[in-house]
Amino acid sequence: MIAIASLLDKQTSERVSELTELLEKKFGLSGVKITPYPHLTLLTAEVPDMEELKQYLEQTCYEAQQFTVRTTGLGIFPGENPVVYIPILRTSQLNQFHSRLHRDIAEMSTEMGVYYNANLWLPHISLALGDTTPQMLGPVLSFLCQYNFNWEITLDNLTILQKCGDYFLKDEEFRFGRRELIC
């Protein structure tokens, strides 16, 4: 499975990285670093023809213009290893972009990640995952409550993240907008 994500802008990436470093120092939480770049995952898929996918993403990004999204608060996906995250508010622009990607990539995929279909997708930025426990949620959330999570983020790329050993690493990044030729 690969992930199609949007890497976060420089300012937001720095904020998220600072928070994940603090969570590692204070609580020993480093599982989120399985993907070493702060990002918004748009979907996961099993794509047999990566060249077809890359051509599609290149064309999609060529036609796309950057846009902004907002975050607010904190969220938790419960379970044995709860995920602590910053929710991204769904807007019509984000929903339309996501729906188009999901529909088009589903046509070239043998499998799509179920939590990323339009009816279930909860856009978010993960702060802690994989190495959390229910018992540490109280202290972690108490710590995070001192921060403001009302952010505005510029989305300007689509990036393929691929599993490499224990990590999800960048395979290729596509920037939004038409390119000017430089002679």
C-alpha positions in Angstrom: 0.0 0.0 0.0 1.1 3.5 -0.8 -0.3 6.7 0.7 -1.1 9.8 -1.3 -0.6 12.7 1.1 0.0 16.5 1.1 3.1 17.5 2.9 2.4 20.5 5.2 3.7 24.0 4.6 7.0 25.0 6.2 5.5 26.8 9.2 3.0 24.1 10.0 5.7 21.4 9.6 7.9 23.1 12.1 5.0 23.4 14.6 4.1 19.7 14.2 7.8 18.6 14.4 8.3 20.7 17.5 5.3 19.1 19.2 6.3 15.6 18.2 9.8 16.2 19.6 8.3 17.4 22.9 6.0 14.4 23.1 9.0 12.2 22.5 11.1 13.9 25.2 8.3 14.1 27.8 6.5 10.8 27.2 8.8 8.7 25.0 6.4 8.8 22.1 8.2 8.4 18.7 5.8 6.1 16.8 4.5 9.0 14.7 8.0 9.3 13.1 7.2 6.2 11.0 6.4 8.9 8.5 9.1 11.5 9.1 7.3 14.4 7.4 4.3 16.2 8.8 1.4 15.5 6.4 -2.2 15.1 5.6 -3.0 11.6 4.2 -5.6 11.8 1.5 -5.9 8.1 0.7 -4.1 4.8 0.7 -4.1 2.4 -2.2 -2.6 -0.6 -3.8 -1.6 0.6 -7.3 -0.1 -1.9 -9.7 1.0 0.6 -12.3 3.0 3.4 -10.5 3.8 5.2 -13.8 0.1 5.6 -14.5 -0.4 7.0 -11.0 2.5 9.4 -11.3 1.2 10.7 -14.7 -2.2 11.2 -13.1 -0.8 13.0 -10.1 1.4 15.2 -12.3 -1.6 16.2 -14.5 -3.8 16.7 -11.5 -1.3 19.0 -9.8 -0.6 20.8 -13.0 -4.3 21.8 -13.0 -4.6 22.5 -9.3 -4.0 25.7 -7.4 -2.9 25.8 -3.8 -5.6 26.3 -1.2 -5.9 26.6 2.6 -7.5 24.5 5.2 -8.0 25.1 8.9 -7.4 23.0 12.0 -9.0 23.2 15.4 -8.7 21.3 18.7 -7.4 17.8 19.3 -8.9 14.4 18.6 -8.4 10.7 19.5 -8.9 7.6 17.5 -9.5 5.1 20.4 -8.0 1.6 20.7 -5.2 -0.4 22.3 -2.8 2.2 20.9 -4.9 5.4 20.6 -3.9 8.0 18.0 -3.7 11.7 19.1 -4.3 14.1 16.2 -5.2 17.6 15.2 -8.4 17.6 13.1 -8.5 19.4 9.8 -11.9 20.9 9.1 -13.6 19.6 5.9 -14.5 22.3 3.4 -16.3 22.0 0.1 -12.9 22.6 -1.7 -11.1 20.0 0.3 -14.0 17.5 -0.1 -14.2 18.0 -3.8 -10.4 17.6 -4.2 -10.4 14.5 -2.1 -13.4 12.9 -3.8 -11.9 13.4 -7.2 -8.6 11.9 -6.1 -10.3 8.9 -4.5 -12.6 8.3 -7.5 -9.8 8.5 -10.1 -7.2 6.5 -8.1 -9.7 3.8 -7.3 -10.0 3.1 -11.0 -6.3 2.3 -11.2 -6.1 0.5 -7.9 -6.6 -3.1 -6.8 -7.4 -2.0 -3.2 -8.3 1.3 -1.5 -7.8 2.0 2.2 -11.4 1.9 3.7 -10.9 4.8 6.1 -10.2 7.2 3.3 -13.4 6.9 1.3 -15.4 10.1 1.3 -18.0 9.0 3.9 -15.4 7.9 6.5 -12.4 10.1 5.9 -11.5 12.3 8.8 -8.6 14.6 7.7 -6.1 15.0 10.4 -2.4 15.5 11.4 -1.1 12.8 13.7 0.8 13.8 16.7 1.1 10.4 18.5 0.4 6.9 17.1 1.6 3.3 17.5 3.3 3.6 20.9 0.5 5.2 22.9 -1.6 3.6 25.6 -5.0 4.6 27.0 -3.3 5.2 30.4 -1.0 7.9 29.0 -3.8 9.8 27.2 -4.7 12.0 30.3 -1.1 13.3 30.8 -0.5 13.7 27.0 -3.8 15.6 26.5 -3.1 17.7 29.6 0.3 18.6 28.1 -1.1 19.4 24.7 -3.9 21.6 26.1 -1.5 24.4 26.6 -1.2 24.9 22.8 -3.5 26.5 20.3 -4.5 24.3 17.4 -6.4 26.9 15.4 -4.1 26.9 12.4 -4.4 27.8 8.7 -2.4 25.5 6.4 -1.6 25.9 2.7 -1.9 22.7 0.7 0.3 22.9 -2.4 1.4 19.4 -3.3 0.6 15.7 -3.6 3.2 13.3 -2.4 3.5 9.5 -2.8 4.6 7.9 0.5 5.8 4.3 0.2 6.7 1.8 2.9 10.5 1.4 3.1 11.5 -1.0 6.0 9.8 0.5 9.1 9.1 3.9 7.5 6.9 5.6 5.0 9.2 7.7 2.8 8.7 10.1 -0.1 8.7 8.4 -3.4 7.8 11.5 -5.5 6.3 14.9 -4.8 4.1 16.9 -7.2 3.6 20.7 -6.8 0.4 22.4 -7.6 0.1 24.9 -10.5 1.6 25.3 -13.9 5.3 25.6 -14.3 7.0 28.4 -16.0 9.8 27.6 -18.4 13.1 29.1 -17.3 15.6 29.7 -20.2 
